[in-house]
Amino acid sequence: MAKETSKKSATVAKKPDAKPVAAKAAKPRKEVAKSADAKPILLSGGNPQIAKGYGDAPVQAYIAAMPGWKSDLGRRLDALIARTVPGVRKAVKWNSPFYGLEDNVWFLSLHCFTKYVKVTFFRGTSLRPVPLGASKHPEVRYLDIYEGQLDEAQFADWVKQASQLPGERM
């Protein structure tokens, strides 16, 4: 009978060890869950951290997460691009919205900074007039848009020109 008791004791001793391990494994899953109303993460300079994705939804998520006046500017830029280039394709890559006419072939992108929004024209040296922001890449030109300084007519003209040029494959 002593042998049976020792076997039961050994079995009982193993059961308590199994329960805490199972409880510890389940606990982190609950901690990782995020609430639907969580604020977006802003990276250096106020650029929203948005997961890579294709289509309008990730671009709209990026625009909604742009801080302050930049969100309104992002909506205006997006609407101008969509109006100027029917059927434009959109994506978020490297925490920036991209616009093009084919999958993975882009003519411009946006990026949010602390005091301005940077528009990158991938074939900017072919635009007339050439946007002023130079780049270390020979064909790229930048347009830095500060609060209240968007020239919609000029921007729409550049978008139309850029959409008619060969895009940048990325």
N, C-alpha and C positions, 0 to 999 in steps of 0.2 A: 504494500500500500504506500510505503514511503516513495517508491519509484514513481507511482502514478502522480503523487502530489508534486514531486520535483518536475515531472513533465508538464503538468499544468502550470506551475510557477514559471517555467521557461517560456511557455506559450504566452502567458499573461504578460511577461516582461517584454516580449516582442511587439505586442499590440500597441502599447502607448507610443513606441517609437514611430510607428507607421502613421498615426493620426497627425502629429505636428508637421511631418514632412508634407503630407497632402494639403494641409491648411496653409502652409507657407507658399506652396506652388500656386494656389488659387488666389492668394491675396494680391500680388502685384497686378493681376489683370483688372481688378476693381480700381486700383489706384491710377492706372493708365487711362481709364475712360475719361473723355473730355466732354464738357457740357456744350450744348448747341450754341449757347450765347457767349462762348469764350472769345476774347478779343484776338485778332490776328497778330501774329508775331511780326514785328518790324525789325529788319536787319539794319546794319550800319547805314546811316543817312536817311532812315525812314523808309527803306524799300521793303515792301511786303514780302513775306516768305510764303509763297504759294506753291503747292505741289505741281510738278510737271504735268501737263495735260493738253489735249487737243480739243478745239472747238470753242464755242462762245462762252460756255460756263466757267472754265478756269480764268479766262480773260476778265469776265465780269466779277469774279471773286477777287482778282487782283485789284481791279478798279475800285471796288467797294472797300478794300483794305487800305487804299492809299490815304495817308493822313491829311486832314484839313482840306484846304482849298484844292489840293492836288487831285482829290477824288472827283470833284466837279470837272476839273480840266481833263482828267482821264475819260470821263463820260463824253465830253465834247469831242475829244480827239477820236475816240472809238466811233462815235456817230458820224463824224466827218469822213473817216476812212471807209466806213460801211456804205455811206451815201455815194462817195466818189468812186469806189471800186465795188460794183455789185458782184456778189459771189466770193468776196474776200475770205480767205481761210485764216483762222486764228489759232494760236497756241500760247501756252506759257512754258518757257524753257529758261533755265538759269535765272529764275525769279524775275522774268521780264516778259511782257506780252510781245508776240511776234505776229506779223501780218504778211500774207503772201497769196499767190494764186494757185500754187500747187503744194502738196504735202512736202514739208521740209525744204521748201524753196521760198525764201523770205525777201521782201523788199524794204521793210522797216521794222524797228522795235522801239519800245518805250522802256525807260528805267527811271525810277523815282529816287531823287536825292533830297538832302535836307532842305535846300532853298529853291529847287527847280526840278522840272521833269526833262529828261534828256530823250530826244528822238534821234534814233540812229537811222540814217539812210545808207544802206549798204552799197549803193552805186551813186553816192551823192555827188561825185565830181562830174557826173553826166547831167545833173539837174541845172536848169537855168532859171534864175540866177543860182549860183552854187551856194548852198548854206555855208555860213561863216565858220562853223566849228570844225577845225582840222583834226585829223586822226593820224596815228602812226601807220594805219593801213592806208595804202595809196588811194583807194576809191571811196572810202568811207568819209562821210561828213555828218556832223552833229548839229542839232538845233536844240539849244537850251531855252526852255520856256519858263520864265519867272511869273509869279502871280500877276494877273492882269495884262500880260504881254503877248497874247496869242493873236497873230494876224491870220484869221481863218481863211481868207481868200488866198493868201500866199501858201499857207499850209496845204490847202486842198489842191492847189496847182502842183506843188511838189509831190503830193501823194499820187496824183494822176500820172505825172511823169515817171515817178519811181515804179509804179505798177506796170508800166509799159516796157521797162528795162529787164534784162535777164536778172533773175533773183540770185540770192546767195544761198547755196546749199548748206544746211546745218542739221 
